Amino acid sequence: MTSSTPETEASLRPAERPLEASIRTDFSAGTPSPMSYGDYLDLDRLLSAQHPRSSPEHHDEMLFIVQHQTSELWFKLVLHELIAARDLIAADDLAPALKCLARVKHIQRVLTEQWSVLATLTPREYSQFRGVLGNASGFQSFQYRAVEFVLGNKNAKMLPVFDADPAAHELLAGLLATPTLYDAFLHLVHRRGYPVPQDVLGRDVSQPWTFQPGLVPVFRVVYESQDAPWGLYEACESLVDLEDNFQAWRFRHLRTVQRTIGFRTGTGGSSGVDFLRRALDLTFFPELFAVRTEIGVPR
């Protein structure tokens, strides 16, 4: 007869974890504070919002829908954090603003990695249900446009796309008319005593950002001077991180589309991959990249 060991005794136990007596299991109506996890997250509505249009339903359409719905939830949080960061910076409260930006950077990494999930959809599989999308396209994501507007890629010509959605149109029109995250930061830099040009401070914030050469020497002082406040330097690098992450997301988007539909026209009418490739030329904070050429160079 062999003696048992703790390992063999553990392997003979039922593969279940007993509930602790303190764990609540009754959420029936009439019980005190009956809110459950599902109630708090409104899971009944959230999990019933996937409506494949293919008939018979194609197995992979669920992946396509969940991927894009998940992205929209993350865009909602990114927008929430960016607007908070902008407003905190405008109120001279830089530290919590940087915390918001740090959170956004983590979300961006998740959004970029999500493309690897969609990339498991083969060209043949997608072609079998692509037709049911009609004219629906990520180009019409108002939250994505809102994120771009807050970061400086404003485009009034986008607003008519959302004429049929008053709430989306109102959001974008409001962001078009208000300062960007970068505008707020530049005003903060000015308040901290740096010579930000007046034409930059007084610019028409409804216009897309264009490269301002007068900002490069300002940022050079921030980067080269040991007396520059660490918060300003950290904020500059956080903005650079945001742009790098955004470009990584754009590139993964382009490559995923290319491997799935090649160079076909997009469902929303765009040229597809070529249209996405041109987005790689857009920039949010060009002066923060231009200054790197000047750092350490004799004046």
C-alpha positions as CSV (number, residue, x, y, z in Angstrom):
1,M,0.0,0.0,0.0
2,T,1.5,3.3,-1.1
3,S,1.4,6.3,1.1
4,S,-0.4,9.4,-0.2
5,T,1.2,12.7,-0.7
6,P,-0.3,16.2,-0.6
7,E,0.0,16.3,-4.4
8,T,-2.0,13.0,-4.9
9,E,-4.6,14.0,-2.3
10,A,-5.1,17.3,-4.1
11,S,-5.5,15.5,-7.5
12,L,-8.3,13.4,-6.0
13,R,-10.4,16.3,-4.8
14,P,-13.4,17.5,-6.8
15,A,-12.4,20.1,-9.4
16,E,-14.5,22.8,-7.8
17,R,-14.0,25.7,-5.4
18,P,-16.5,25.8,-2.6
19,L,-18.4,29.1,-2.2
20,E,-17.6,31.1,0.9
21,A,-20.6,31.6,3.1
22,S,-20.3,35.4,2.8
23,I,-20.7,35.4,-1.0
24,R,-24.0,36.7,-2.0
25,T,-26.1,34.4,-4.3
26,D,-29.6,35.8,-4.1
27,F,-30.4,38.7,-6.4
28,S,-34.1,38.2,-6.7
29,A,-36.5,41.0,-6.6
30,G,-37.4,42.2,-3.1
31,T,-34.0,41.4,-1.6
32,P,-32.0,44.3,-0.1
33,S,-29.8,46.1,-2.7
34,P,-30.4,43.5,-5.5
35,M,-27.9,45.1,-8.0
36,S,-25.8,42.4,-9.6
37,Y,-22.7,42.5,-11.8
38,G,-24.9,42.2,-14.9
39,D,-27.3,44.9,-13.7
40,Y,-24.4,47.4,-13.0
41,L,-22.9,46.8,-16.5
42,D,-26.2,46.6,-18.2
43,L,-25.1,43.3,-19.7
44,D,-28.5,42.3,-21.0
45,R,-28.4,45.3,-23.4
46,L,-24.7,45.1,-24.1
47,L,-24.6,41.4,-25.0
48,S,-27.8,41.6,-27.0
49,A,-26.4,44.4,-29.3
50,Q,-24.7,42.0,-31.8
51,H,-27.0,41.5,-34.8
52,P,-25.4,39.6,-37.6
53,R,-27.0,40.5,-41.0
54,S,-25.9,37.5,-43.0
55,S,-28.5,34.8,-43.7
56,P,-27.8,32.1,-42.9
57,E,-25.7,33.7,-40.3
58,H,-22.0,33.5,-41.1
59,H,-19.9,32.2,-38.2
60,D,-17.2,35.0,-38.6
61,E,-19.6,37.9,-38.7
62,M,-19.8,37.8,-34.9
63,L,-16.0,38.4,-34.7
64,F,-16.3,41.4,-37.1
65,I,-19.1,43.0,-35.0
66,V,-17.6,42.4,-31.6
67,Q,-14.2,43.7,-32.8
68,H,-15.7,47.0,-33.9
69,Q,-18.1,47.4,-30.9
70,T,-15.2,46.8,-28.6
71,S,-13.1,49.4,-30.4
72,E,-16.0,51.9,-30.0
73,L,-16.1,51.3,-26.3
74,W,-12.4,52.0,-26.0
75,F,-12.8,55.1,-28.2
76,K,-15.4,56.3,-25.8
77,L,-13.0,56.0,-22.9
78,V,-10.1,57.6,-24.9
79,L,-12.3,60.6,-25.6
80,H,-13.4,60.8,-22.0
81,E,-9.7,60.8,-20.9
82,L,-8.5,63.2,-23.5
83,I,-11.2,65.8,-22.9
84,A,-10.5,65.5,-19.1
85,A,-6.7,66.0,-19.8
86,R,-7.4,69.0,-21.9
87,D,-9.6,70.6,-19.3
88,L,-7.1,69.8,-16.5
89,I,-4.3,71.4,-18.4
90,A,-6.4,74.5,-19.1
91,A,-6.9,74.7,-15.3
92,D,-3.1,74.4,-14.6
93,D,-3.5,71.0,-13.1
94,L,-0.9,69.1,-15.0
95,A,-0.2,66.1,-12.8
96,P,-3.7,64.5,-13.1
97,A,-3.8,65.4,-16.8
98,L,-0.6,63.3,-17.3
99,K,-2.4,60.4,-15.5
100,C,-5.2,60.6,-18.0
101,L,-2.7,60.6,-20.9
102,A,-0.9,57.6,-19.3
103,R,-4.2,55.7,-19.3
104,V,-4.9,56.6,-22.9
105,K,-1.5,55.2,-23.9
106,H,-2.4,51.9,-22.4
107,I,-5.7,51.9,-24.2
108,Q,-4.0,52.6,-27.5
109,R,-1.8,49.6,-27.1
110,V,-4.9,47.4,-26.5
111,L,-6.6,48.9,-29.6
112,T,-3.5,48.2,-31.7
113,E,-3.2,44.7,-30.5
114,Q,-6.9,44.0,-31.3
115,W,-6.1,44.1,-35.0
116,S,-4.3,40.8,-34.6
117,V,-7.7,39.3,-33.6
118,L,-9.4,40.6,-36.7
119,A,-6.5,39.5,-38.8
120,T,-7.6,35.9,-38.2
121,L,-10.5,36.6,-40.6
122,T,-9.3,35.3,-44.0
123,P,-10.2,37.0,-47.3
124,R,-12.5,34.2,-48.2
125,E,-14.4,34.3,-44.9
126,Y,-14.8,38.1,-45.0
127,S,-16.0,38.0,-48.7
128,Q,-18.8,35.7,-47.7
129,F,-20.5,38.3,-45.6
130,R,-19.0,41.6,-46.6
131,G,-21.9,42.4,-48.8
132,V,-24.3,42.7,-45.9
133,L,-22.4,45.7,-44.6
134,G,-23.9,47.9,-47.3
135,N,-22.3,51.3,-47.0
136,A,-21.3,50.8,-43.3
137,S,-17.7,51.7,-42.7
138,G,-15.3,52.6,-39.9
139,F,-14.9,55.9,-41.8
140,Q,-18.3,56.8,-40.3
141,S,-17.1,56.3,-36.7
142,F,-18.0,59.6,-35.0
143,Q,-16.0,58.8,-31.9
144,Y,-12.9,58.2,-33.9
145,R,-13.4,61.5,-35.6
146,A,-13.9,63.1,-32.2
147,V,-10.6,61.7,-31.0
148,E,-8.9,63.1,-34.0
149,F,-10.5,66.5,-33.5
150,V,-9.4,66.7,-29.8
151,L,-5.8,65.9,-31.0
152,G,-5.8,68.5,-33.7
153,N,-6.8,66.8,-37.0
154,K,-9.9,68.9,-37.4
155,N,-11.9,68.7,-40.6
156,A,-15.1,70.6,-41.0
157,K,-15.9,68.6,-44.2
158,M,-16.5,65.6,-42.0
159,L,-19.5,67.0,-40.3
160,P,-22.0,66.4,-43.2
161,V,-21.3,62.6,-42.8
162,F,-23.2,62.9,-39.5
163,D,-26.1,65.1,-40.5
164,A,-28.4,62.1,-40.0
165,D,-27.1,61.7,-36.4
166,P,-27.8,64.9,-34.5
167,A,-26.0,63.8,-31.3
168,A,-22.8,62.9,-33.2
169,H,-23.0,66.0,-35.3
170,E,-23.4,68.2,-32.1
171,L,-20.4,66.5,-30.5
172,L,-18.1,67.0,-33.4
173,A,-19.3,70.6,-34.1
174,G,-18.6,71.4,-30.4
175,L,-15.1,69.9,-30.6
176,L,-14.4,71.7,-33.9
177,A,-15.1,75.0,-32.2
178,T,-13.1,74.4,-29.0
179,P,-9.4,74.2,-28.3
180,T,-7.5,70.9,-28.8
181,L,-5.4,69.1,-26.2
182,Y,-2.3,70.7,-27.8
183,D,-3.8,74.2,-27.7
184,A,-4.4,73.8,-24.0
185,F,-0.9,72.6,-23.5
186,L,0.7,75.5,-25.5
187,H,-1.3,78.0,-23.4
188,L,0.1,76.2,-20.3
189,V,3.6,76.5,-21.6
190,H,3.0,80.2,-22.2
191,R,1.7,80.7,-18.6
192,R,4.9,78.9,-17.3
193,G,6.9,81.7,-18.9
194,Y,8.0,80.4,-22.3
195,P,7.7,82.6,-25.4
196,V,4.9,80.8,-27.3
197,P,4.2,83.1,-30.3
198,Q,1.1,85.1,-30.0
199,D,-0.3,84.0,-33.4
200,V,-0.2,80.5,-32.1
201,L,-2.0,81.4,-28.9
202,G,-4.6,83.4,-30.8
203,R,-5.1,80.9,-33.7
204,D,-8.5,79.9,-35.0
205,V,-9.0,76.6,-33.1
206,S,-11.6,75.4,-35.6
207,Q,-8.8,74.9,-38.2
208,P,-6.6,71.8,-38.4
209,W,-3.2,72.2,-36.8
210,T,-0.4,73.2,-39.1
211,F,3.3,73.2,-38.4
212,Q,4.4,76.3,-36.5
213,P,8.2,76.8,-36.8
214,G,8.2,79.4,-34.1
215,L,7.4,76.7,-31.5
216,V,10.5,74.7,-32.3
217,P,12.9,77.0,-30.4
218,V,10.5,77.1,-27.5
219,F,10.5,73.3,-27.2
220,R,14.3,73.2,-27.7
221,V,14.6,75.2,-24.5
222,V,12.3,72.8,-22.7
223,Y,14.3,69.8,-23.9
224,E,17.8,71.2,-23.5
225,S,17.6,73.2,-20.3
226,Q,18.2,71.4,-17.0
227,D,16.1,74.1,-15.4
228,A,12.9,73.3,-17.3
229,P,10.2,71.9,-15.1
230,W,10.0,68.1,-15.3
231,G,6.3,68.2,-15.8
232,L,6.6,70.1,-19.0
233,Y,9.2,67.8,-20.4
234,E,7.1,64.8,-19.3
235,A,4.0,66.3,-21.0
236,C,6.0,66.8,-24.2
237,E,7.1,63.1,-24.2
238,S,3.6,61.9,-23.4
239,L,2.2,63.8,-26.4
240,V,4.9,62.2,-28.6
241,D,3.9,58.8,-27.2
242,L,0.3,59.5,-28.1
243,E,1.2,60.2,-31.7
244,D,3.5,57.3,-32.0
245,N,0.8,55.0,-30.7
246,F,-1.8,56.5,-32.9
247,Q,0.4,56.0,-36.0
248,A,1.0,52.4,-34.9
249,W,-2.8,51.9,-34.8
250,R,-3.2,53.4,-38.2
251,F,-0.5,51.2,-39.7
252,R,-1.9,48.0,-38.2
253,H,-5.4,49.0,-39.5
254,L,-3.9,49.5,-43.0
255,R,-2.1,46.2,-42.9
256,T,-5.2,44.3,-41.6
257,V,-7.4,45.8,-44.3
258,Q,-4.8,45.0,-47.0
259,R,-4.4,41.3,-46.0
260,T,-8.2,40.9,-45.9
261,I,-9.5,42.8,-49.0
262,G,-6.3,43.7,-50.8
263,F,-6.8,46.9,-52.8
264,R,-10.6,46.8,-53.2
265,T,-12.7,49.9,-52.6
266,G,-13.9,50.4,-49.0
267,T,-17.5,49.7,-48.1
268,G,-18.0,53.4,-47.4
269,G,-16.8,54.4,-50.8
270,S,-13.2,55.2,-50.0
271,S,-10.3,53.9,-52.1
272,G,-9.5,51.5,-49.2
273,V,-5.8,50.9,-48.5
274,D,-4.7,54.0,-50.4
275,F,-7.0,56.2,-48.4
276,L,-5.7,54.6,-45.1
277,R,-2.1,55.1,-46.3
278,R,-2.6,58.8,-46.7
279,A,-3.6,59.0,-43.0
280,L,0.0,58.1,-42.1
281,D,1.0,61.5,-43.4
282,L,-1.1,63.3,-40.8
283,T,0.5,64.5,-37.6
284,F,-0.7,66.0,-34.4
285,F,2.3,67.5,-32.8
286,P,4.9,68.1,-35.6
287,E,7.0,70.6,-33.6
288,L,7.7,68.0,-30.9
289,F,9.3,65.8,-33.6
290,A,11.0,68.7,-35.5
291,V,12.8,69.8,-32.3
292,R,14.7,66.6,-32.2
293,T,16.7,67.6,-35.2
294,E,17.8,70.8,-33.3
295,I,18.7,69.3,-29.9
296,G,22.4,69.3,-29.2
297,V,23.2,71.2,-32.5
298,P,25.4,74.3,-31.9
299,R,23.3,77.5,-32.3
